[in-house]
Amino acid sequence: MKKQATAQLNKLRISPRKVRMVADVIRGKNVEEARNILRFTIKRAVAPMRKLLDSAVANAKHNLKMEEDKLFIQEIRVDEGRTLKRFRPVARGRTNPIAKRTSRITIILQEYGS
């Protein structure tokens, strides 16, 4: 069985649609290239994504004894988390609903050649 290192971030208060824009850019890249891309991308979702990538790399090195320079992002998945439901007052004493969406990000790393 192939060794895979994973890391997951739950309840990120950024909508999945916005997080997927960043995830699509680094999908399938090796770790060093993904870090460089994240370093120069200007999006709010970059900081948590970079932190999650570093966590997955640390899991791979510490738990599975994988080499960092051979790692690549095999899978990165952004799913919708729980939606916070809020209401905004509008005219004539009514309210309109607001959906504050959250994201769940999963990164799976694998070594080249394994």
C-alpha positions as CSV (number, residue, x, y, z in Angstrom):
1,M,0.0,0.0,0.0
2,K,1.2,3.5,-0.8
3,K,2.1,5.8,2.0
4,Q,0.0,8.9,2.2
5,A,0.2,11.8,4.6
6,T,-2.9,13.8,5.3
7,A,-3.9,17.0,7.0
8,Q,-7.4,18.5,7.4
9,L,-8.8,21.9,8.3
10,N,-12.3,22.2,9.4
11,K,-14.6,25.2,10.0
12,L,-12.6,27.7,7.9
13,R,-14.8,30.8,7.7
14,I,-14.2,31.4,4.0
15,S,-16.7,30.1,1.4
16,P,-15.6,26.9,-0.5
17,R,-15.9,28.6,-3.8
18,K,-13.2,31.1,-2.9
19,V,-11.0,28.5,-1.3
20,R,-11.2,26.2,-4.4
21,M,-9.7,29.0,-6.5
22,V,-6.5,28.7,-4.5
23,A,-6.7,24.9,-4.3
24,D,-7.0,24.5,-8.1
25,V,-3.7,26.4,-8.6
26,I,-1.6,24.0,-6.4
27,R,-3.3,20.7,-7.2
28,G,-0.8,18.1,-8.4
29,K,2.3,20.2,-7.8
30,N,5.3,19.2,-5.7
31,V,5.5,20.7,-2.2
32,E,8.2,23.3,-3.0
33,E,6.5,24.5,-6.1
34,A,3.1,24.8,-4.2
35,R,4.8,26.8,-1.5
36,N,6.2,29.2,-4.0
37,I,2.9,29.6,-5.7
38,L,1.2,30.3,-2.4
39,R,3.9,32.8,-1.4
40,F,3.0,35.0,-4.4
41,T,-0.8,34.5,-4.6
42,I,-2.9,37.3,-3.2
43,K,-6.0,35.7,-1.7
44,R,-7.4,35.5,1.8
45,A,-7.5,31.7,1.6
46,V,-3.7,31.4,1.0
47,A,-2.6,31.8,4.7
48,P,-4.7,28.8,6.0
49,M,-3.8,26.8,2.9
50,R,-0.1,27.3,3.4
51,K,-0.4,26.4,7.1
52,L,-2.3,23.3,6.2
53,L,0.3,22.3,3.6
54,D,3.1,22.7,6.2
55,S,1.1,20.6,8.6
56,A,0.7,17.8,6.0
57,V,4.5,17.9,5.3
58,A,5.3,17.7,9.0
59,N,2.9,14.7,9.3
60,A,4.7,13.0,6.4
61,K,8.2,13.6,7.8
62,H,7.5,12.8,11.4
63,N,4.9,10.1,11.3
64,L,5.7,8.3,8.0
65,K,9.4,9.1,7.6
66,M,8.9,10.5,4.1
67,E,11.4,12.8,2.4
68,E,10.2,16.4,2.0
69,D,11.8,16.9,-1.4
70,K,10.0,13.9,-2.9
71,L,6.5,14.9,-1.8
72,F,3.7,16.1,-4.1
73,I,0.1,17.0,-3.6
74,Q,-1.8,13.9,-4.7
75,E,-5.2,15.3,-3.7
76,I,-6.6,18.5,-2.4
77,R,-10.3,18.6,-1.6
78,V,-12.4,21.6,-0.5
79,D,-15.8,20.6,0.8
80,E,-18.6,22.7,2.2
81,G,-18.8,22.8,6.0
82,R,-21.6,23.9,8.2
83,T,-23.4,27.1,7.1
84,L,-24.0,29.7,9.8
85,K,-27.5,31.2,9.3
86,R,-27.9,34.9,10.1
87,F,-30.6,37.4,9.3
88,R,-30.5,41.0,8.1
89,P,-33.3,43.5,8.7
90,V,-34.9,45.0,5.6
91,A,-37.8,47.3,4.9
92,R,-41.2,47.1,6.5
93,G,-40.0,45.1,9.5
94,R,-38.9,42.0,7.6
95,T,-35.7,40.1,7.5
96,N,-33.6,38.4,4.7
97,P,-31.5,35.4,5.4
98,I,-27.7,35.5,5.1
99,A,-25.7,32.2,4.6
100,K,-22.2,32.5,6.1
101,R,-20.5,29.5,4.5
102,T,-17.5,27.5,5.9
103,S,-15.0,25.2,4.3
104,R,-13.3,21.9,5.0
105,I,-10.0,21.4,3.3
106,T,-8.2,18.0,3.0
107,I,-4.7,17.7,1.6
108,I,-3.2,14.3,0.8
109,L,0.6,14.1,0.1
110,Q,2.4,11.2,-1.5
111,E,6.1,10.5,-2.5
112,Y,7.2,10.3,-6.1
113,G,7.8,6.7,-7.1
114,S,5.8,5.1,-4.3
